[in-house]
Amino acid sequence: MMTYVSYVAVGAVAVVLLMGLFNMFRGGSSNTSQRLMRWRVGLQGLAIVVLMLTLYLSQR
C-alpha cells in the first residue's frame, strides 16, 4: 500500500515540475511559475516524508 502512495507522491512532483517547465518555455505568467514552484517544493517535502515512512515501515 505504502509503495503505491510513494509512487503517487513522486509522480505528483514530476507532474508539477513538468507543468512549470512547460509554462516557462511557452513564456507563461511569472505568477503561475511561482505558484507551481511553491507547489513543487511542498510536494517534494511531502514525498520525502512518505518515502521515509515507507522505508521505516518496510524495515519492521
mmCIF file of the N, C-alpha and C atoms, coordinates in Angstrom:
data_MODEL
# 
_entry.id   MODEL 
# 
loop_
_atom_site.group_PDB 
_atom_site.id 
_atom_site.type_symbol 
_atom_site.label_atom_id 
_atom_site.label_alt_id 
_atom_site.label_comp_id 
_atom_site.label_asym_id 
_atom_site.label_entity_id 
_atom_site.label_seq_id 
_atom_site.pdbx_PDB_ins_code 
_atom_site.Cartn_x 
_atom_site.Cartn_y 
_atom_site.Cartn_z 
_atom_site.occupancy 
_atom_site.B_iso_or_equiv 
_atom_site.pdbx_formal_charge 
_atom_site.auth_seq_id 
_atom_site.auth_comp_id 
_atom_site.auth_asym_id 
_atom_site.auth_atom_id 
_atom_site.pdbx_PDB_model_num 
ATOM 1   N N  . MET A 1 1  ? 0.826  -1.205 0.000   1.00 0.00 ? 1  MET A N  1 
ATOM 2   C CA . MET A 1 1  ? 0.000  0.000  0.000   1.00 0.00 ? 1  MET A CA 1 
ATOM 3   C C  . MET A 1 1  ? 0.865  1.263  0.000   1.00 0.00 ? 1  MET A C  1 
ATOM 4   N N  . MET A 1 2  ? 1.834  1.292  0.913   1.00 0.00 ? 2  MET A N  1 
ATOM 5   C CA . MET A 1 2  ? 2.691  2.483  1.004   1.00 0.00 ? 2  MET A CA 1 
ATOM 6   C C  . MET A 1 2  ? 3.550  2.646  -0.250  1.00 0.00 ? 2  MET A C  1 
ATOM 7   N N  . THR A 1 3  ? 3.844  1.549  -0.926  1.00 0.00 ? 3  THR A N  1 
ATOM 8   C CA . THR A 1 3  ? 4.618  1.644  -2.156  1.00 0.00 ? 3  THR A CA 1 
ATOM 9   C C  . THR A 1 3  ? 3.849  2.439  -3.202  1.00 0.00 ? 3  THR A C  1 
ATOM 10  N N  . TYR A 1 4  ? 2.560  2.196  -3.306  1.00 0.00 ? 4  TYR A N  1 
ATOM 11  C CA . TYR A 1 4  ? 1.736  2.926  -4.267  1.00 0.00 ? 4  TYR A CA 1 
ATOM 12  C C  . TYR A 1 4  ? 1.626  4.398  -3.902  1.00 0.00 ? 4  TYR A C  1 
ATOM 13  N N  . VAL A 1 5  ? 1.523  4.672  -2.612  1.00 0.00 ? 5  VAL A N  1 
ATOM 14  C CA . VAL A 1 5  ? 1.470  6.062  -2.157  1.00 0.00 ? 5  VAL A CA 1 
ATOM 15  C C  . VAL A 1 5  ? 2.788  6.767  -2.501  1.00 0.00 ? 5  VAL A C  1 
ATOM 16  N N  . SER A 1 6  ? 3.893  6.052  -2.378  1.00 0.00 ? 6  SER A N  1 
ATOM 17  C CA . SER A 1 6  ? 5.197  6.613  -2.740  1.00 0.00 ? 6  SER A CA 1 
ATOM 18  C C  . SER A 1 6  ? 5.248  6.958  -4.225  1.00 0.00 ? 6  SER A C  1 
ATOM 19  N N  . TYR A 1 7  ? 4.751  6.058  -5.050  1.00 0.00 ? 7  TYR A N  1 
ATOM 20  C CA . TYR A 1 7  ? 4.726  6.313  -6.489  1.00 0.00 ? 7  TYR A CA 1 
ATOM 21  C C  . TYR A 1 7  ? 3.864  7.530  -6.826  1.00 0.00 ? 7  TYR A C  1 
ATOM 22  N N  . VAL A 1 8  ? 2.738  7.635  -6.161  1.00 0.00 ? 8  VAL A N  1 
ATOM 23  C CA . VAL A 1 8  ? 1.835  8.764  -6.400  1.00 0.00 ? 8  VAL A CA 1 
ATOM 24  C C  . VAL A 1 8  ? 2.509  10.070 -5.977  1.00 0.00 ? 8  VAL A C  1 
ATOM 25  N N  . ALA A 1 9  ? 3.193  10.061 -4.837  1.00 0.00 ? 9  ALA A N  1 
ATOM 26  C CA . ALA A 1 9  ? 3.858  11.270 -4.342  1.00 0.00 ? 9  ALA A CA 1 
ATOM 27  C C  . ALA A 1 9  ? 4.955  11.726 -5.304  1.00 0.00 ? 9  ALA A C  1 
ATOM 28  N N  . VAL A 1 10 ? 5.776  10.795 -5.755  1.00 0.00 ? 10 VAL A N  1 
ATOM 29  C CA . VAL A 1 10 ? 6.844  11.142 -6.698  1.00 0.00 ? 10 VAL A CA 1 
ATOM 30  C C  . VAL A 1 10 ? 6.251  11.551 -8.038  1.00 0.00 ? 10 VAL A C  1 
ATOM 31  N N  . GLY A 1 11 ? 5.208  10.895 -8.463  1.00 0.00 ? 11 GLY A N  1 
ATOM 32  C CA . GLY A 1 11 ? 4.541  11.258 -9.716  1.00 0.00 ? 11 GLY A CA 1 
ATOM 33  C C  . GLY A 1 11 ? 3.946  12.646 -9.667  1.00 0.00 ? 11 GLY A C  1 
ATOM 34  N N  . ALA A 1 12 ? 3.376  13.015 -8.524  1.00 0.00 ? 12 ALA A N  1 
ATOM 35  C CA . ALA A 1 12 ? 2.807  14.356 -8.376  1.00 0.00 ? 12 ALA A CA 1 
ATOM 36  C C  . ALA A 1 12 ? 3.889  15.423 -8.488  1.00 0.00 ? 12 ALA A C  1 
ATOM 37  N N  . VAL A 1 13 ? 5.046  15.164 -7.899  1.00 0.00 ? 13 VAL A N  1 
ATOM 38  C CA . VAL A 1 13 ? 6.172  16.107 -8.009  1.00 0.00 ? 13 VAL A CA 1 
ATOM 39  C C  . VAL A 1 13 ? 6.590  16.239 -9.468  1.00 0.00 ? 13 VAL A C  1 
ATOM 40  N N  . ALA A 1 14 ? 6.670  15.121 -10.164 1.00 0.00 ? 14 ALA A N  1 
ATOM 41  C CA . ALA A 1 14 ? 7.085  15.147 -11.570 1.00 0.00 ? 14 ALA A CA 1 
ATOM 42  C C  . ALA A 1 14 ? 6.085  15.911 -12.432 1.00 0.00 ? 14 ALA A C  1 
ATOM 43  N N  . VAL A 1 15 ? 4.805  15.721 -12.178 1.00 0.00 ? 15 VAL A N  1 
ATOM 44  C CA . VAL A 1 15 ? 3.777  16.410 -12.960 1.00 0.00 ? 15 VAL A CA 1 
ATOM 45  C C  . VAL A 1 15 ? 3.863  17.916 -12.761 1.00 0.00 ? 15 VAL A C  1 
ATOM 46  N N  . VAL A 1 16 ? 3.997  18.352 -11.508 1.00 0.00 ? 16 VAL A N  1 
ATOM 47  C CA . VAL A 1 16 ? 4.080  19.788 -11.235 1.00 0.00 ? 16 VAL A CA 1 
ATOM 48  C C  . VAL A 1 16 ? 5.361  20.366 -11.820 1.00 0.00 ? 16 VAL A C  1 
ATOM 49  N N  . LEU A 1 17 ? 6.459  19.622 -11.761 1.00 0.00 ? 17 LEU A N  1 
ATOM 50  C CA . LEU A 1 17 ? 7.712  20.069 -12.367 1.00 0.00 ? 17 LEU A CA 1 
ATOM 51  C C  . LEU A 1 17 ? 7.552  20.245 -13.874 1.00 0.00 ? 17 LEU A C  1 
ATOM 52  N N  . LEU A 1 18 ? 6.932  19.287 -14.532 1.00 0.00 ? 18 LEU A N  1 
ATOM 53  C CA . LEU A 1 18 ? 6.731  19.383 -15.978 1.00 0.00 ? 18 LEU A CA 1 
ATOM 54  C C  . LEU A 1 18 ? 5.790  20.527 -16.346 1.00 0.00 ? 18 LEU A C  1 
ATOM 55  N N  . MET A 1 19 ? 4.770  20.746 -15.509 1.00 0.00 ? 19 MET A N  1 
ATOM 56  C CA . MET A 1 19 ? 3.873  21.879 -15.756 1.00 0.00 ? 19 MET A CA 1 
ATOM 57  C C  . MET A 1 19 ? 4.639  23.200 -15.665 1.00 0.00 ? 19 MET A C  1 
ATOM 58  N N  . GLY A 1 20 ? 5.534  23.304 -14.679 1.00 0.00 ? 20 GLY A N  1 
ATOM 59  C CA . GLY A 1 20 ? 6.334  24.512 -14.526 1.00 0.00 ? 20 GLY A CA 1 
ATOM 60  C C  . GLY A 1 20 ? 7.274  24.720 -15.699 1.00 0.00 ? 20 GLY A C  1 
ATOM 61  N N  . LEU A 1 21 ? 7.904  23.651 -16.156 1.00 0.00 ? 21 LEU A N  1 
ATOM 62  C CA . LEU A 1 21 ? 8.796  23.760 -17.317 1.00 0.00 ? 21 LEU A CA 1 
ATOM 63  C C  . LEU A 1 21 ? 8.026  24.157 -18.567 1.00 0.00 ? 21 LEU A C  1 
ATOM 64  N N  . PHE A 1 22 ? 6.862  23.563 -18.754 1.00 0.00 ? 22 PHE A N  1 
ATOM 65  C CA . PHE A 1 22 ? 6.037  23.900 -19.910 1.00 0.00 ? 22 PHE A CA 1 
ATOM 66  C C  . PHE A 1 22 ? 5.632  25.370 -19.858 1.00 0.00 ? 22 PHE A C  1 
ATOM 67  N N  . ASN A 1 23 ? 5.248  25.843 -18.684 1.00 0.00 ? 23 ASN A N  1 
ATOM 68  C CA . ASN A 1 23 ? 4.861  27.242 -18.517 1.00 0.00 ? 23 ASN A CA 1 
ATOM 69  C C  . ASN A 1 23 ? 6.038  28.169 -18.815 1.00 0.00 ? 23 ASN A C  1 
ATOM 70  N N  . MET A 1 24 ? 7.222  27.791 -18.360 1.00 0.00 ? 24 MET A N  1 
ATOM 71  C CA . MET A 1 24 ? 8.407  28.623 -18.579 1.00 0.00 ? 24 MET A CA 1 
ATOM 72  C C  . MET A 1 24 ? 8.767  28.681 -20.066 1.00 0.00 ? 24 MET A C  1 
ATOM 73  N N  . PHE A 1 25 ? 8.755  27.542 -20.741 1.00 0.00 ? 25 PHE A N  1 
ATOM 74  C CA . PHE A 1 25 ? 9.172  27.507 -22.138 1.00 0.00 ? 25 PHE A CA 1 
ATOM 75  C C  . PHE A 1 25 ? 8.182  28.182 -23.083 1.00 0.00 ? 25 PHE A C  1 
ATOM 76  N N  . ARG A 1 26 ? 6.924  28.224 -22.705 1.00 0.00 ? 26 ARG A N  1 
ATOM 77  C CA . ARG A 1 26 ? 5.968  28.908 -23.572 1.00 0.00 ? 26 ARG A CA 1 
ATOM 78  C C  . ARG A 1 26 ? 5.837  30.384 -23.214 1.00 0.00 ? 26 ARG A C  1 
ATOM 79  N N  . GLY A 1 27 ? 6.593  30.835 -22.205 1.00 0.00 ? 27 GLY A N  1 
ATOM 80  C CA . GLY A 1 27 ? 6.568  32.249 -21.833 1.00 0.00 ? 27 GLY A CA 1 
ATOM 81  C C  . GLY A 1 27 ? 5.351  32.625 -21.037 1.00 0.00 ? 27 GLY A C  1 
ATOM 82  N N  . GLY A 1 28 ? 4.929  31.761 -20.151 1.00 0.00 ? 28 GLY A N  1 
ATOM 83  C CA . GLY A 1 28 ? 3.730  31.996 -19.354 1.00 0.00 ? 28 GLY A CA 1 
ATOM 84  C C  . GLY A 1 28 ? 3.946  32.998 -18.238 1.00 0.00 ? 28 GLY A C  1 
ATOM 85  N N  . SER A 1 29 ? 2.921  33.181 -17.462 1.00 0.00 ? 29 SER A N  1 
ATOM 86  C CA . SER A 1 29 ? 2.913  34.143 -16.372 1.00 0.00 ? 29 SER A CA 1 
ATOM 87  C C  . SER A 1 29 ? 3.944  33.780 -15.302 1.00 0.00 ? 29 SER A C  1 
ATOM 88  N N  . SER A 1 30 ? 4.611  34.797 -14.772 1.00 0.00 ? 30 SER A N  1 
ATOM 89  C CA . SER A 1 30 ? 5.573  34.544 -13.697 1.00 0.00 ? 30 SER A CA 1 
ATOM 90  C C  . SER A 1 30 ? 4.848  34.173 -12.403 1.00 0.00 ? 30 SER A C  1 
ATOM 91  N N  . ASN A 1 31 ? 3.623  34.677 -12.226 1.00 0.00 ? 31 ASN A N  1 
ATOM 92  C CA . ASN A 1 31 ? 2.848  34.290 -11.043 1.00 0.00 ? 31 ASN A CA 1 
ATOM 93  C C  . ASN A 1 31 ? 2.547  32.796 -11.059 1.00 0.00 ? 31 ASN A C  1 
ATOM 94  N N  . THR A 1 32 ? 2.229  32.286 -12.232 1.00 0.00 ? 32 THR A N  1 
ATOM 95  C CA . THR A 1 32 ? 1.968  30.850 -12.360 1.00 0.00 ? 32 THR A CA 1 
ATOM 96  C C  . THR A 1 32 ? 3.230  30.053 -12.070 1.00 0.00 ? 32 THR A C  1 
ATOM 97  N N  . SER A 1 33 ? 4.366  30.529 -12.556 1.00 0.00 ? 33 SER A N  1 
ATOM 98  C CA . SER A 1 33 ? 5.633  29.843 -12.290 1.00 0.00 ? 33 SER A CA 1 
ATOM 99  C C  . SER A 1 33 ? 5.932  29.807 -10.798 1.00 0.00 ? 33 SER A C  1 
ATOM 100 N N  . GLN A 1 34 ? 5.728  30.923 -10.113 1.00 0.00 ? 34 GLN A N  1 
ATOM 101 C CA . GLN A 1 34 ? 5.965  30.972 -8.671  1.00 0.00 ? 34 GLN A CA 1 
ATOM 102 C C  . GLN A 1 34 ? 5.034  30.028 -7.920  1.00 0.00 ? 34 GLN A C  1 
ATOM 103 N N  . ARG A 1 35 ? 3.766  30.014 -8.313  1.00 0.00 ? 35 ARG A N  1 
ATOM 104 C CA . ARG A 1 35 ? 2.797  29.139 -7.656  1.00 0.00 ? 35 ARG A CA 1 
ATOM 105 C C  . ARG A 1 35 ? 3.169  27.673 -7.866  1.00 0.00 ? 35 ARG A C  1 
ATOM 106 N N  . LEU A 1 36 ? 3.569  27.326 -9.090  1.00 0.00 ? 36 LEU A N  1 
ATOM 107 C CA . LEU A 1 36 ? 3.970  25.950 -9.366  1.00 0.00 ? 36 LEU A CA 1 
ATOM 108 C C  . LEU A 1 36 ? 5.239  25.583 -8.602  1.00 0.00 ? 36 LEU A C  1 
ATOM 109 N N  . MET A 1 37 ? 6.159  26.526 -8.452  1.00 0.00 ? 37 MET A N  1 
ATOM 110 C CA . MET A 1 37 ? 7.383  26.255 -7.710  1.00 0.00 ? 37 MET A CA 1 
ATOM 111 C C  . MET A 1 37 ? 7.054  25.994 -6.234  1.00 0.00 ? 37 MET A C  1 
ATOM 112 N N  . ARG A 1 38 ? 6.136  26.769 -5.687  1.00 0.00 ? 38 ARG A N  1 
ATOM 113 C CA . ARG A 1 38 ? 5.741  26.546 -4.293  1.00 0.00 ? 38 ARG A CA 1 
ATOM 114 C C  . ARG A 1 38 ? 5.065  25.185 -4.123  1.00 0.00 ? 38 ARG A C  1 
ATOM 115 N N  . TRP A 1 39 ? 4.205  24.826 -5.058  1.00 0.00 ? 39 TRP A N  1 
ATOM 116 C CA . TRP A 1 39 ? 3.566  23.515 -5.011  1.00 0.00 ? 39 TRP A CA 1 
ATOM 117 C C  . TRP A 1 39 ? 4.597  22.404 -5.108  1.00 0.00 ? 39 TRP A C  1 
ATOM 118 N N  . ARG A 1 40 ? 5.587  22.589 -6.002  1.00 0.00 ? 40 ARG A N  1 
ATOM 119 C CA . ARG A 1 40 ? 6.619  21.569 -6.179  1.00 0.00 ? 40 ARG A CA 1 
ATOM 120 C C  . ARG A 1 40 ? 7.415  21.375 -4.902  1.00 0.00 ? 40 ARG A C  1 
ATOM 121 N N  . VAL A 1 41 ? 7.805  22.472 -4.262  1.00 0.00 ? 41 VAL A N  1 
ATOM 122 C CA . VAL A 1 41 ? 8.580  22.376 -3.026  1.00 0.00 ? 41 VAL A CA 1 
ATOM 123 C C  . VAL A 1 41 ? 7.761  21.675 -1.936  1.00 0.00 ? 41 VAL A C  1 
ATOM 124 N N  . GLY A 1 42 ? 6.494  22.047 -1.814  1.00 0.00 ? 42 GLY A N  1 
ATOM 125 C CA . GLY A 1 42 ? 5.631  21.397 -0.821  1.00 0.00 ? 42 GLY A CA 1 
ATOM 126 C C  . GLY A 1 42 ? 5.444  19.920 -1.102  1.00 0.00 ? 42 GLY A C  1 
ATOM 127 N N  . LEU A 1 43 ? 5.228  19.586 -2.364  1.00 0.00 ? 43 LEU A N  1 
ATOM 128 C CA . LEU A 1 43 ? 5.047  18.180 -2.727  1.00 0.00 ? 43 LEU A CA 1 
ATOM 129 C C  . LEU A 1 43 ? 6.327  17.382 -2.541  1.00 0.00 ? 43 LEU A C  1 
ATOM 130 N N  . GLN A 1 44 ? 7.485  18.012 -2.784  1.00 0.00 ? 44 GLN A N  1 
ATOM 131 C CA . GLN A 1 44 ? 8.747  17.318 -2.543  1.00 0.00 ? 44 GLN A CA 1 
ATOM 132 C C  . GLN A 1 44 ? 8.919  17.008 -1.061  1.00 0.00 ? 44 GLN A C  1 
ATOM 133 N N  . GLY A 1 45 ? 8.562  17.952 -0.218  1.00 0.00 ? 45 GLY A N  1 
ATOM 134 C CA . GLY A 1 45 ? 8.631  17.700 1.223   1.00 0.00 ? 45 GLY A CA 1 
ATOM 135 C C  . GLY A 1 45 ? 7.721  16.560 1.630   1.00 0.00 ? 45 GLY A C  1 
ATOM 136 N N  . LEU A 1 46 ? 6.507  16.580 1.106   1.00 0.00 ? 46 LEU A N  1 
ATOM 137 C CA . LEU A 1 46 ? 5.560  15.505 1.396   1.00 0.00 ? 46 LEU A CA 1 
ATOM 138 C C  . LEU A 1 46 ? 6.078  14.161 0.868   1.00 0.00 ? 46 LEU A C  1 
ATOM 139 N N  . ALA A 1 47 ? 6.657  14.170 -0.324  1.00 0.00 ? 47 ALA A N  1 
ATOM 140 C CA . ALA A 1 47 ? 7.188  12.936 -0.908  1.00 0.00 ? 47 ALA A CA 1 
ATOM 141 C C  . ALA A 1 47 ? 8.329  12.382 -0.064  1.00 0.00 ? 47 ALA A C  1 
ATOM 142 N N  . ILE A 1 48 ? 9.175  13.245 0.466   1.00 0.00 ? 48 ILE A N  1 
ATOM 143 C CA . ILE A 1 48 ? 10.270 12.781 1.322   1.00 0.00 ? 48 ILE A CA 1 
ATOM 144 C C  . ILE A 1 48 ? 9.714  12.128 2.577   1.00 0.00 ? 48 ILE A C  1 
ATOM 145 N N  . VAL A 1 49 ? 8.705  12.754 3.179   1.00 0.00 ? 49 VAL A N  1 
ATOM 146 C CA . VAL A 1 49 ? 8.088  12.178 4.381   1.00 0.00 ? 49 VAL A CA 1 
ATOM 147 C C  . VAL A 1 49 ? 7.481  10.813 4.059   1.00 0.00 ? 49 VAL A C  1 
ATOM 148 N N  . VAL A 1 50 ? 6.769  10.719 2.946   1.00 0.00 ? 50 VAL A N  1 
ATOM 149 C CA . VAL A 1 50 ? 6.136  9.451  2.558   1.00 0.00 ? 50 VAL A CA 1 
ATOM 150 C C  . VAL A 1 50 ? 7.192  8.384  2.290   1.00 0.00 ? 50 VAL A C  1 
ATOM 151 N N  . LEU A 1 51 ? 8.265  8.753  1.590   1.00 0.00 ? 51 LEU A N  1 
ATOM 152 C CA . LEU A 1 51 ? 9.318  7.781  1.286   1.00 0.00 ? 51 LEU A CA 1 
ATOM 153 C C  . LEU A 1 51 ? 10.033 7.309  2.550   1.00 0.00 ? 51 LEU A C  1 
ATOM 154 N N  . MET A 1 52 ? 10.303 8.221  3.479   1.00 0.00 ? 52 MET A N  1 
ATOM 155 C CA . MET A 1 52 ? 10.953 7.833  4.732   1.00 0.00 ? 52 MET A CA 1 
ATOM 156 C C  . MET A 1 52 ? 10.034 6.945  5.571   1.00 0.00 ? 52 MET A C  1 
ATOM 157 N N  . LEU A 1 53 ? 8.743  7.259  5.587   1.00 0.00 ? 53 LEU A N  1 
ATOM 158 C CA . LEU A 1 53 ? 7.781  6.432  6.311   1.00 0.00 ? 53 LEU A CA 1 
ATOM 159 C C  . LEU A 1 53 ? 7.688  5.038  5.691   1.00 0.00 ? 53 LEU A C  1 
ATOM 160 N N  . THR A 1 54 ? 7.695  4.977  4.373   1.00 0.00 ? 54 THR A N  1 
ATOM 161 C CA . THR A 1 54 ? 7.668  3.688  3.684   1.00 0.00 ? 54 THR A CA 1 
ATOM 162 C C  . THR A 1 54 ? 8.908  2.874  4.007   1.00 0.00 ? 54 THR A C  1 
ATOM 163 N N  . LEU A 1 55 ? 10.058 3.529  4.003   1.00 0.00 ? 55 LEU A N  1 
ATOM 164 C CA . LEU A 1 55 ? 11.311 2.849  4.328   1.00 0.00 ? 55 LEU A CA 1 
ATOM 165 C C  . LEU A 1 55 ? 11.293 2.344  5.768   1.00 0.00 ? 55 LEU A C  1 
ATOM 166 N N  . TYR A 1 56 ? 10.812 3.169  6.671   1.00 0.00 ? 56 TYR A N  1 
ATOM 167 C CA . TYR A 1 56 ? 10.733 2.795  8.082   1.00 0.00 ? 56 TYR A CA 1 
ATOM 168 C C  . TYR A 1 56 ? 9.806  1.590  8.274   1.00 0.00 ? 56 TYR A C  1 
ATOM 169 N N  . LEU A 1 57 ? 8.636  1.648  7.654   1.00 0.00 ? 57 LEU A N  1 
ATOM 170 C CA . LEU A 1 57 ? 7.674  0.568  7.825   1.00 0.00 ? 57 LEU A CA 1 
ATOM 171 C C  . LEU A 1 57 ? 8.117  -0.725 7.146   1.00 0.00 ? 57 LEU A C  1 
ATOM 172 N N  . SER A 1 58 ? 8.897  -0.621 6.092   1.00 0.00 ? 58 SER A N  1 
ATOM 173 C CA . SER A 1 58 ? 9.362  -1.831 5.398   1.00 0.00 ? 58 SER A CA 1 
ATOM 174 C C  . SER A 1 58 ? 10.460 -2.545 6.195   1.00 0.00 ? 58 SER A C  1 
ATOM 175 N N  . GLN A 1 59 ? 11.128 -1.841 7.096   1.00 0.00 ? 59 GLN A N  1 
ATOM 176 C CA . GLN A 1 59 ? 12.183 -2.437 7.899   1.00 0.00 ? 59 GLN A CA 1 
ATOM 177 C C  . GLN A 1 59 ? 11.630 -3.199 9.102   1.00 0.00 ? 59 GLN A C  1 
ATOM 178 N N  . ARG A 1 60 ? 10.383 -2.953 9.436   1.00 0.00 ? 60 ARG A N  1 
ATOM 179 C CA . ARG A 1 60 ? 9.781  -3.598 10.618  1.00 0.00 ? 60 ARG A CA 1 
ATOM 180 C C  . ARG A 1 60 ? 9.268  -4.959 10.283  1.00 0.00 ? 60 ARG A C  1 
# 
